[in-house]
Structure formats: C-alpha cells, structure tokens
Amino acid sequence: MQDYDEIRRRYNAGESQRQIAKSLGISRNTVKKYCEGNAVPWERKTPERISSVLTDDVVSFIQSCLDEDANEHLKKQNHTAKRIYDRLVAEKGFAGGETTIRAKVHELKKAMPKAFIPLAFDPGDAMQVDWGEATAYIANEKVIINIFCARLCYSCRPFVIAYHKQNEESFLDAFVRIFEELGGVPSRVIFDNGRVAVKDGFGKYAKMHMGYTQLSAHYSFEAVFCNPAEGHEKGLVEGLVGWARRNMLVPVPRINDIAELNELLAKRCANYHAHTIKGKPATVGEMYITDCSSLQPLPGFKFEVAKSSNVRVNTFSTVKFKTNNYSVPVQYTGQTVGVKGYPETVEIYYKGELIATHNRSFGRNQSVYHLEHYLPLLDVRKRAILDAAPVKQNVPPEVLAELRKNRGDYSRMVEILHEFVDSNKVPTIKDPVKVISVDLSQYDRLGLGREVNQI
C-alpha cells in the first residue's frame, strides 16, 4: 500500500513513470499498472484454468448424476465424487484425474443453493406431527420414552404425549386424544414417512397402513406425507421434538407412571399459550382460539385405537397378545375371550364383561400374572404355592419369606396369600360393560363395525 500511495502521488505531481520506477526500485510495468489508478493492489484477478478434459459431455454427465440424486431423495445412496469419477472412466472413457472431477462436483453443488418459500396457513387448516425420544425415570427406573409431537400450523400450539413404544396403537391414540382436546379436526395432517403410518412408498406415493387409513377416513382429514430428507416440509414440528426435550423434560422427570408424565407435559404445553412468536399478530393462546373455532366437527363415534383379537384361554389361564401372555381368572380356562391391546394397557373381555386389565408388557415372550386370578386354584393345590410363578412374580420378598417359614402348614400359607391379596386389592369391574346401541352401517365400509361389536 505504501508503494501504491507513493506511485499515485508522484505521478500526479508530474514525475515520469521512468523516474518513479528508478527512485522506488520498482518495475516500470508495476508503475505503469498503478499510476493512473485503473488497477488497485488489493484486488487481484485469478485467471480461470479451463481444463481440456472437462468437455461439455463430461460436465453434462456429472450434472445428470447430481440431478438423479435429487430426484431419488435417497440420502444414504447419493453419488460421491469418487463414484462419478469411476463411472466416467467406465462409461465415458474419461482420461483426466479424479481431483479434476472432485473440483467440478464441488463447484456444481455450490451452484445449487437451497431456497425455501415462506408459508402461511389458514386457521384450522393443518397440523404437523413427528416422533422423538427422550429419557425419564419411571418408578425410579431410567427408561427411554417415545414422545409424539404435534403442532397446529396457524397458531403453532404444541401437543406432546409420551408413550413407552412408538407403535400403531400409540400413533392412533395420540390423534384421538389431541382431536378430543381440540374439540375438532384440522383439514390436513402432515407427517413424514414413518413406518408406523406408511407401509410402502413415500411422499405422494405413500401407501398407508389400514389403521391410519381408517382413522383419516373416520375423522375426515387428508393425510399428507413429506418427501424423504425434506424436513422443511414440516418445519414447524421438526424442531418441536428437541424444544420439548430441552424445555419440558429438563430436569429429567421422575414420575410414577406414564399417565403422570403426560399430565406434566399437558400443563407445560398449556403454558405456551402466553408465548408470542415473532411475526405473529397475537399470542399462541389467542390464535389457538381462532384455530379451534375453524376446525371440522368431531364424528359421533370415538375411534377405537386398540388392536383387537379373539383368543382361547390356555390351560395356564393366560391369553397371548403380540408375543406376551396375560392372565385371566382360572374359571375362564378354555373359553374364547376378546383381547384389546391399548398403548399402555391390555384389556380382556368375556361376553362383553371386562374380566382382566394388565399394564402392557413391552418385552418379548413375557408372562404377566395377577395373583388373585390363581387363588381359587392355589386354595386347592396348596403344595404348588412356593413354586407358583404368579406367587413369585407378585409377592414381595418379606411375604415370600413368611410363606417359606410356614412351609408344610398349607392352610396358613393360603391365609397369608389371601391376606396379601386383600390388602393390595384394586377394585375390579364386576358389572358387565353396558353395550351402546350404534348404527354400524356407516362404519362397515371402513372395517370398524366388527370392532364396535366387540366392545
């Protein structure tokens, strides 16, 4: 910069280029370049090298590979620069170097910037949903939970519901619960291509599972699926999973069960009503009221989310749901009963009467027993008490020690069991479930009539 300044001042003072170059010890070409101020030293033009091997045909081939990746939407099966180079050698007889191709691929990718269109949704128009994972302590056990996150597109009101597993029952149950809280249904639901909803394809080619097909038909909303690796298509809910983890689940919750956790999440979602989102005309709560007033009405029949089946009670007085066994009172051995699997519970019915309810087991090949189901049999087969699986599974160590202390005194052992069951008895439903008369014709075409009859 000092030389440039000296050249300009001396030239403007009338010195010749020869004199300036001689006194400063600088090339006359340099003085000639800068003396009139037509060039500046802080801007240097780098000449572009035009590679003789990068013909139009080669560049067109590279671009076609990148376009193919963009059309396929397969994030983990894209062309690398190395793969494009290998194909050029094999298919085009390319004689240049791999570095040349890498540089051109990098240049072409930089020339394809991503741009997004700002969206504005009408009240009651759409809801975006997504799944995520979080950690919680349930009954002092550290577990991974699945959180279903939904957000209304107009008001941005969030909904977060926790489940043990991300399965179809949980997926459908979350929708029913949210629609009930809203008192209506949005016109569209936007989701990615999760296998809990999609059995094949993606985006506009997605084929839904029957459960989601029935749900969308019953609540009359359009199920919209995003293209793969295009998270911006549901951008409102895309960040909700992480936001919920950081703001609703920190510190890590310590609760007794999932129901208690969901009460906590519901309160924290409601607290978001006071928030004002930048660029929105009102608070989330105020816009939520407008959202709710524009929703479609709920159908008269509440959708049944349970997986239902009819099974025979085996000789161990258990029925199988998925891969696990659940006990029923021994008097139903050999009978055919209806099993309903909900996200967190399993209910068992006999001729319309609820005869057993279990917390759902999420392991495999597990057996879940209620001790009271086996008491009539243990009253008769007293010698089996200490080896009975229902006893070992349900009786705490101190009671089990008391039973062993009275080994041989079978009458006393039976008394101990009855005392334990009576002191821990949970009220059971003894009256048959009332059957509601419903016109099933409108549900037959959706395949729901059979499930209503089972209720």
HELIX and SHEET records of a PDB file:
HELIX    1   1 GLN A    2  ASN A   12  1                                  11    
HELIX    2   2 GLN A   17  LEU A   24  1                                   8    
HELIX    3   3 ARG A   28  TYR A   34  1                                   7    
HELIX    4   4 ASP A   56  GLU A   72  1                                  17    
HELIX    5   5 ALA A   81  LYS A   92  1                                  12    
HELIX    6   6 GLU A   98  LYS A  110  1                                  13    
HELIX    7   7 GLU A  168  LEU A  182  1                                  15    
HELIX    8   8 GLY A  203  TYR A  205  5                                   3    
HELIX    9   9 MET A  210  HIS A  218  1                                   9    
HELIX   10  10 GLY A  231  LYS A  234  5                                   4    
HELIX   11  11 GLY A  235  GLU A  238  1                                   4    
HELIX   12  12 LEU A  240  MET A  248  1                                   9    
HELIX   13  13 ILE A  258  ASN A  271  1                                  14    
HELIX   14  14 TYR A  272  ALA A  274  5                                   3    
HELIX   15  15 VAL A  284  SER A  293  1                                  10    
HELIX   16  16 VAL A  330  TYR A  332  5                                   3    
HELIX   17  17 LEU A  371  VAL A  380  1                                  10    
HELIX   18  18 LYS A  382  ASP A  387  5                                   6    
HELIX   19  19 ALA A  389  ASN A  394  1                                   6    
HELIX   20  20 PRO A  397  LYS A  405  1                                   9    
HELIX   21  21 TYR A  410  SER A  423  1                                  14    
HELIX   22  22 SER A  441  ASP A  444  1                                   4    
HELIX   23  23 GLY A  449  GLN A  454  1                                   6    
SHEET    1   A 5 PRO A 158  TYR A 163  0                                        
SHEET    2   A 5 GLU A 141  LEU A 152 -1                                        
SHEET    3   A 5 ALA A 126  ILE A 138 -1                                        
SHEET    4   A 5 ARG A 188  PHE A 191  1                                        
SHEET    5   A 5 GLU A 222  PHE A 225  1                                        
SHEET    1   B 4 PRO A 158  TYR A 163  0                                        
SHEET    2   B 4 GLU A 141  LEU A 152 -1                                        
SHEET    3   B 4 ALA A 126  ILE A 138 -1                                        
SHEET    4   B 4 ARG A 254  ILE A 255  1                                        
SHEET    1   C 2 VAL A 198  ASP A 200  0                                        
SHEET    2   C 2 LYS A 207  MET A 208 -1                                        
SHEET    1   D 4 LYS A 307  ARG A 312  0                                        
SHEET    2   D 4 THR A 336  GLY A 341 -1                                        
SHEET    3   D 4 THR A 345  TYR A 350 -1                                        
SHEET    4   D 4 GLU A 353  ASN A 359 -1                                        
SHEET    1   E 3 THR A 318  PHE A 321  0                                        
SHEET    2   E 3 ASN A 324  SER A 327 -1                                        
SHEET    3   E 3 SER A 367  VAL A 368  1                                        
END                                                                             
